[in-house]
Amino acid sequence: MKLKWNAGNRIELLENGEEYFPRVFAAIAAARREVVIETFILFDDPVGQQLHAVLLEVARRGVQVDLTVDGYGSPDLTPEFIGALTDAGVRLHVYDPRPRLLGLRYNLVRRMHRKIVVIDGETAFIGGINFSEDHLLSSGPESKQDYAVQVHGPVVAQLHGFVHQVLAPVRSALMGWVRQGFRRAPKVAPVQLPAAGEAHAALVTRDNERHTNDIERCYRMAIRTARREIVIANAYFFPGFRLLRDLRRAARRGVDVHLILQGEPDMAIVRIGARLLYHSLVKDGVHVHEYCRRPLHGKVAVVDGEWATVGSSNLDPLSLSLNLEANLLIRDTGFAAELRRRLQRLIDNECREMAHDALPKRTMWRYLTSAVAFHLLRHFPSWADALPRDGKFVRSFIGRRQVDIPPEALRQVER
């Protein structure tokens, strides 16, 4: 794994939909040439309709728009919703668009879970926030606590090149290349953007070919080199055995380790899985805080007040071993201090710490389930390779045309 660090960036933290959506919609509305969006979830709700409206506006005045959604995360977009976009010139791409089976979604693994927006190759957004109303506090007690960043500066060129590389097989298919045999996705020529701030930043991604564990390795490197403090807020926490071991070792050597996890999860199994790990973590000195105000959806971390990450990757088997993910790594004391301050606010006001006396008793059943969990974590990455890969990977809606991009073409991007 070779990270490309870019100096001279300005990175602004955005918390929840209240801060994120106005920034994104305003930036899209000001686009001059191009808008590229990848999102796991797009719903036909008030937020999705706002995105729909601004994309129609810019597409009708000649801005090229590519919108990629996931077939599992965005399963219910109506023909009217899609048709209006494509009639305006938006190119809509659906990753793994499998139909329901007996009314159920069964394409559970290897999802396109990234959340990236790049505008004119000059402004970018990346994080964990989807285009859905449940990221707004006004949606009620089930609204999600989450984070993203707005980025200006040289690292935007790295994000821009990445999203174009992902789209290359689609363009190849439209040009008839699929009929002639699959080709490696061409690289986009790097663009030099002027410095906009003082932050160093790097894009790190996870795929199912060459970059299978890059995000996990970046987390582990930061944990192993931590000297004073680690703060991780992560919605779905059931990480690999080695990452857990690194956290426990960091706490034992005197690093102040804090985990902010779900206390009011959107799926009950999330808390059940995480709680299997609490005893061993707390025993070694890790501070485990359950966020209890509403469902936590964030995927962020701060180490030693210098290193931070914001992105789409959870610390669970799906994100670390199966899904397509993207995180931004950030080295900037000002940004790290702001993220750390906001996480401390959660700890102080909206979390309960799972101290020894607050943990459930260690019954024989819990010992057995914990042992099974640890063995699962140790071996899951190798088991994941046996899970299904194929299917119709991308269906693109280009005007009135539908173009299916097979797995072999898409995998050129991951090599």
N, C-alpha and C positions, 0 to 999 in steps of 0.2 A: 504494500500500500504506500503510495507516494502522494502526499498532500501538496496542493498548490496554494500556498498562502499569498494573499494579495494585501498590500499595504494601502493606506489612504482612503478608507471607507468611512461613511457616516451611516450608523445603524441605529434605528429608533425602535424601541420596544413598544409593542401594541398589545394591550390586554383586553381580551374579550371582543365580541362583535361591536360593542359601542365605540371602541377606538379603531378597530380594524376596517369594518365595512365602509365608513365614510372616506377613509384614506384610499382604499382600493378603488371605489367607484369614482372618486374625483380624479385619480390618476388615469383610469381607463378613459374617462370622458375627455381628458386632455390629450389622448394619444394622437400622434400625427401619422404614424406609418404602420404600427404593428402591435398586436396584443396576443400574448400566448399564455394560456391558463391550463394548469393541471389541478384537478381536485378530485378527491375520493367521493365526496357527496355534493350533489347539486339537487336540491328539492324545488318543486314548483310551489313555493310558499312565498311570503312577502319578501324575504331576502333573495331567493332565487328569481323572483319577478323583477326586483331592482337590478340584479345583474343582467337579466334578460333584456331589460329596457335599455341599459347603457350600452350593451353589446350591439343591439339593433341600431342605436344612434350612430355609433362610430363606424360600424360596417357599412351603413348606407352612405356615409360620406367618403368611403374608399379605403378605410383602414383595414388591413388584413388581420383577421381574427381566427386563431386556432384554439379551440376549447376541447380539452380531453377530460372525460369523466370515467369513473369505474362502473362496470356493469353490475357489480354487486352493491356498491354504495349508492348508486343513482339509478334504481331499477324502474322508476315509475314516471319518467318524463313522457308526456303525451305527444302524439303526432303533431298537434297544434303548436306546442311549445317548440319542438324540434323544427317543424316546417317553417315557422316564422324566422328562426335563426338562419337556416340554410337559404331561404329565399332572399335574405338580406346579404348573403355572401359569407356568413360564418361557416367555417369548416369544423364540424363537430365529429369527434372521435370517441368511440366507446370501447374501453378495454374489457375484453372477455364478456361480450354481450349475450350470455346464455339465457334462454327462456326459463321461466319458472317450471318446476316439476311438481305437479299436484298443488300448485299455489305457493310453493316454497322456493326460496333461493338456495341453491345447493353449490354454487361456485364460491366456496368459502375461503379457499386458500390461494396464495399467490396474487393478491390484490394490488392494484395500482393505488397506493395509499398516500402519494405525495400531494402537497399543497403548495404550488408555486405559481406566481404571476410575474411575467416580465413584460414591460411596456417600452416600446421603441428601443430596446436594448440599453436603456439608460436608468430605469427604475425597476426595482424588483421587490416582491414580497415573498416570504417563506415562513412556514410555521405549522401549526396544528389545526388552524381554523378552517372549517368547511363553509360552503355557501348554503347555510340553512339557518332558519329562525331560532333554533335551539342554542345558538351562540349569543343570543341577546337576553339580558336579564328580564326584559319585558315578557319573555315567553313563559315565565313561571318558575316554580321551584326546581324543575328539571333542566334549567338552562345550564350550560357548561362553562366551567372556569378554564380559560385557555390563553395561549400566547402566540404572537407572530412578530415579525420584524419587517420594517420597511428599510430598503437598502439603496444607497447611492454610492458610486465609486467603482473602482476597478473590478471588484468581485462580481459585479452585475454582468460583466462580459463572460465570466465563467458560467453563471446561471444561464445566460442567453445561449451560449454555445451548447450547453447540456440539453435545453429544451428543444433546440433545433436538431440535435443529433437524434433525439427520440422521435421526432417527426419525419426524419429522413426516409424510413421505409414506406411511409404513407405516400410521400411525394414520388418515391421510386415506383410504387404500384400505379400511381396515376399516369406516370410516363411510360408504362408498359414494361418496366424492367422485370417485373415478377415473371412474365412469360418467358423471359430470356435466361432466367436463373437468378438466384439471390446474390446481391452484392453487399460488401461491407458498407455500412453507412458512412458517407463522406463527412469529414470533419469540417466544421464551420471555421473560417479564418478568424483568428483572434482579433478582437477590437480593443484598442487602447483607450480607456476612459480616464479622464482627469481625476486627480485626487479630490475627494469631497469631505474628508475627515481624517481621523487619526487611528481608526480601528484596523487591525489586521483580521482578515477573514478568509475562510476556505469552505468550499462546498464539499460535502461528503455524502455519497449515495450508497444504497444497497440494491443489488439486483441478484439474479439467480445464475449468473455465469462467472464473471470475473471479480465482482465486488460483493461477495456473499457475506462478509463479516466486517466490512470497513467501519461501519458506525459503531458496532460493539467494540472493535479494537481501539477506536478513538476514546470511547468512554473508559476503557480499561487503562489506557495509557495515562489519561488524566487522573484517574483514581490512584494508580500506582505511584505517580510522581507528586501527589498532593502532600503538602507540608503542614497546613493548618486546618483547612475546612473544606468539606464537600457538602453541597446542598443539591439534592436531586428531587424534582417534582415530576412524577410520572404516573399517568392514568392507569396503565395496565402493566403491573409489575410482577413478572415471573421470569426473571432473567436467567441466563446461562449459569452453570455451576461456577465457571471461572470468574465471572463478574461478581457473583455473590461472595466468592472467596476473597477477591480483591477488596471489596467493601469491608469485610470483617477484619482483614489484615490491616487495612488503613486505620480502623477504629482502635485495634489493639496496639498500634504503634503511636497512638496519641492524637491522630487527626480527629477533629470534631465532625462526625458524619451525621447528616440529617436527611431522612427520606420523608417526602410528603406524598402520601398515597391516598387512594380513594377510601373515604369513610361512608359516603352515600353513593355507591356505584350505580351506573346505569344498567349493569348486568351483575346479578348476585354472585356468579361464579368468580368474578374478578376479585372480590374481597376474600372469598373462601380460599382461592389460590394463594393470594399474597399472605394471608394470615398463617398459612402453613410454614412460612419462612420467618415469622416474627421472633420466635423463641431463640433461634440460633443467632439472628442479627442482634437482638437486644442483649443477649448474653455476652456478646463480644463488645458491647458499648455503642452500637449504632442507635441513634435516636429516631424512632419511627413515629411519625405524626399522621393521623388520619384526618383528611380534610372533610368537614362535616356539613358545610353550608349547602352544597349542591354537588352534582357530579363533577369530578375533576377530569379534565381532558387534556391538560398540558403535558408537554414533553420537553422540559427545560432542565438545565443544570448550571451551577456555578462552582468553580474550584479555585480556592485561594484568592478570591477577589480579582482574578486576572483572566481566567479561561471560562468561557461560557458556550453553551450550545442551545439552539432553538430549532425545532423542526417537527417532522411528522412521525418520527420513530418512537414507538413505545419500547419498553424494556420487557418484552414478552416473546414467546416463541414465534408468533405470527410476524411481528416486525423484524425480529433479529434473524429469522431463518427462512422466511417465505415471501413477505410483501416487498414491493418496490417502494423505497423510502428515500427521503432527502432531508438532511440537517445542515444548518450553517454553524460552523465553528467560529468563535469570536475571541480575539485577544484584545481586550480594551478595558482598562480599569474603570472608566466612567460607565460603560455599559454594564459591566459586571456588578458594579455597586448599585445601579438602578434595579437590575433584576433581583439582586440579593435583598434589597430593601422591600420589594414587593412580595417576595417569598416570605420574608420575616413577618410581614403584616398578616399573611395567612396563618403562619405558625402561632402568632400571638393572639389572634382574634377568632379564627375559624377552624382550628384544629384541636384534636385531643392527642396527647402523647401516650403511646402504648408502652407504659412503664411495666416493670416486672409484675407488679401487683394487679395491673389491668389486663394482663394476658390470660387467656383461657388455660385451665389446668392441663398438664401434659398427661393425658390418659393414654392407655395402650393403643387405642385407635388413632390418636393423634401422632404418636410415635411412628406407627406403621404408615400412615398417610404421608407424613413428612419424609420418611425414608423413600417411599415411592416417588414423591415429588423431586427429591434430589437426584435420583437415578434418571428420571425423565429429563430433568434439566441437563444432566451430564451428557446424555446421548441424543437429545432431540435434533441437533443440527445434522447428524448423519442420517437419522430417520427421515428428516424432511426431504431429502433427495428422492425418496421413493414416492412422495405424494405427487398427484397429477400435475402435469405441466401444460399439456396441449389444449386444443380447442380453438375456436375462432378468437384470436387474440385481440384484434382491433377491427371494428366496423366503422368506417368513415362515411359521413353524410356530407357530400359535396354537391350543393344545389339539390337537384332531384336524383342524383346518382348515389348508390350505396356501393362502397368498395370494401371488400373483406381482405384484410392483411393477415396472411397465415403466420403461424408461430415461427417458421424458419426465417422469414423476413425480419420480424421484430427482433429476434435474438441476435441479429447482426449488431444491434445497438449495444448489447451486453457483452460483446467480445472485445 
